Structure formats: structure tokens, C-alpha cells
Amino acid sequence: MAFRSWTMVRGLPATTVYVLLLFATAAWLALQPFREQARFVRHNSSNVHHLEVGKWWTVLTSGLVVDGVPVLLGIGAVAAALGLAEWRWGSARGMGVFLFGHVAATLVTEGIMWLMRLMHLPGALARARDVGISYGLVATIACLLFLGSRRSRRYGLPMLAVFLAAAWAINQELADAGHLVALALGVVAARSRWLRARGPRAVN
């Protein structure tokens, strides 16, 4: 069992490193008082204010915090989706899809928030809390479904889209719109030559 686990770790280095970073961040936050937790999240939120003042690194560090779902559930979902992507396409492409979804969806949603603020529309918050793993996760899952079996592409992808659209219609939050953006980005990644340069392993 230990040998198999070590073989899996060696075979999925990007997933292993990222999952360990998520665990380490979550464990550190759990040991901190609520005030320090709030400060950490505030300083690592990839919101309009931080991007305007040049704190572009928050686009990446925001992805180290599991937010909105139980920590173990969120990390488990990342391990499963990113691990499968890395196994099928290799470390660079697997992690590349995740980062593309996370970074691009963040920039699109914050760009929308910036435009809303310019037009003085209600709900435009420059210092909004914006952390989490969900954009990269949704993009990776969408990419896996699109390049998976015919059934997953025909049924799985539309079901995911309907679920995310329903969440947006109910909550009317920018993050929910961002999930739809991430889904579209995952499909874009699946159709790219860069990803198809190394054909995914066959799925029955």
C-alpha cells in the first residue's frame, strides 16, 4: 500500500504539491484566531482594489484558500479532478488547464466588477472577498468532461452547465457567474491545439 501511494505521488507531482499547499494553508489558518484568518483572506483576495494597486500576485495566492465548502471536500475535489487531468495530459497541461481557468475567470469577473464600478452600478465592491479553488476546479472538470467519453460530453457537460446556471440564477452573485465563465474556459482549453498536442488517454 505504501509503495502504491508513493508511486501515485511520484506520478502526479503537480497535484501532490498543490494539495499539500492547500492542506498546509488550511492547517495554518485553523490554528489562527478569527481575526488573523480574516486578515489573511482579506490580503489574498484577488479583488479590484488589489489589482488596481499592483498586487497581481493575489490572483495566484487566492487559489490557496478553500472557501465556501468544507476544507476536506474542497481539497478532495481538487485532488480528484486535477489528479485525473495530470494523469491524462501530463503535469504541465493538467496544471495549465487549472491555472488557466483560475486566473482567466478571476480576471474576467474582476474586470466585470471594475466596469460596474466605473458605471456606478449597485453591487460593485472594490474590496470584495474573492478567494477559492472553484474557478480552476470547474474549468478542469469541464475540460475533462469535454474530452472524456461521448456520454460525458453529451450529458455530463450540459448537466454541469445547468447546475451552475441554476446556482447563478438563485444567488445572483458574481462568483456564480464566474463559475459559468470557468466552464466556458474549460471547453476552450479542451479545444486548444496546446492540449490536443498530446492526445488524452482513451476513455471507454
Salt bridges, closest charged atoms under 4 A:
GLU36 OE2 - ARG39 NH2 2.80
GLU52 OE2 - ARG117 NH2 2.28
ASP67 OD1 - ARG129 NH2 2.69
